[in-house]
Amino acid sequence: MCEEILAAEDDRLNELGNLLAYWRQRLNPRRIAGVDTGRRRLKPGLTQAEVAMLTGVSLSWYRALEKGKKADFSPEFLQRVALTLRLSEDERVLLFQLALGHAPAPRGLAEDGAVDEDMQKLLDQMLPHPAYISNVSWDIVAHNKPQEEWFPWVPYEPNLMRWAFLYPEAREQLVNWKEDWARPFLAQLRVALGRHPDNEALRRLKEDILRGNPVARELWAEPETIIHPDGHVRRLRLPAHHDEEVSVKIMAMAPLRNMDLRFIVLLRTDV
């Protein structure tokens, strides 16, 4: 019986390695920020080293996962792998099942962000500008097509703050990440926590960010407060723009029916 259990586990880990290699090799490097697209590639997709870099781990640590070696892989690391490899929800569940022996915890989006059909229509009227609606804990609860074209991670990581602080690729896409993005984001988070001290999703968001990002811990010790980013001009470097910098003005609004929702439109200022 023990031998059968070990054999089944070996089969599970071997299947994990095969799937990871397949998922990695089907990616288009030109759609992934932070990847050198100028060099000659002998195989399609990303290399193991590139996936390791994008998920914030050593090559040996990622290689162990792809080789099907048993290790103490954290759910946070596996979630970064799922985003980097652009896995569908079914593929993400399978990744966790094969790597950890169980499915991931439910995403658990906060229930304070219902968006009706008319709000979605309004988002779609913002073309060609990217636009999205986020709730009090920065879950993106609705967005238009340009938003997903500019930020293809949206279907895989619905929380804007988690992506900005916990995924290495964000530092490639958010120009002057520490000062122009991380610092204002944390200042907004501090205000939101002050307004909603009993909001479990916000408290968990803060804990995840400070635990997972040392720069965030450093900045959190310098208390700053910002209510909203309306009118701020910031820069992006995205695969959708061939990694050329673009400048955007953030237009931040809120529907009167739910002032905790943020209706954000990104207006390019360099065209």
Secondary structure, 3 states (H helix, E strand, C coil): CHHHHHHHHHHHHHHHHHHHHHHHHCCCHHHCCCCCCCCCCCCCCCCHHHHHHHHCCCHHHHHHHHCCCCCCCCHHHHHHHHHHCCCCHHHHHHHHHHHHCCCCCCCCCCCCCCCCHHHHHHHHCCCCCCEEEECCCCEEEEECHHHHHHCCCCCCCCEHHHHHHHCCHHHHHECCHHHHHHHHHHHHHHHHHHHCCCCHHHHHHHHHHHHHCHHHHHHHCCCCCCCCCCCCEEEEECHHHCCCEEEEEEEEECCCCCCCCEEEEEEECCC
